[in-house]
């Protein structure tokens, strides 16, 4: 029985450390998700999001060093990070950054890219409130470019979870945003 006790004790020590590592990973992941939401809100309100994004970027670097055993649990944090940085780049530079530029893996990049449709639609509504049809149409063109480029991607749910549904939602958001612009133009052309 002594070897069984020793084996169970070793397993317990291993799992205690693994639990501690998991708790740390989840704390940093939650911080990144909150930071992404805060950054996106600042960008929508035309406020400087650089500090928030820099803090989030530092947390992403830390997470990459500790997430080895918990990749599945950290994907949402990377996805939210990608969404925030893609939205920032589109809003400030009218450019869609690559996964390499963001230094994140393809899966969270593509999922974050699809999530940016909601932010772009919201931005279209905001600029229409300011009667800036030109800017609304620019955002709509970016939405179409992303959709047309990613439309050909068809992978199993196990390979790219949630992507097909996000594609369907993106198409609906493009149609809705286009309708909002047409309605606005119709109201203001009289």
Secondary structure, DSSP 8 states (H G I E B T S, - for coil): -HHHHHHHHHHHHHHHHHHHHHHHHHHHHHHHHHHHHHHHHHHHTT---HHHHHHHHHHHHHHHHH-GGGHHHHHHHHHHHHHHHHHHHHHHHS----HHHHT--HHHHHHHHHHHHHHHHHHHHHHHHTT-HHHHHHHHHHHHHHHHHHTT----TTTSTTHHHHHHHHHHHHHHHHHHHHHHHHHH--
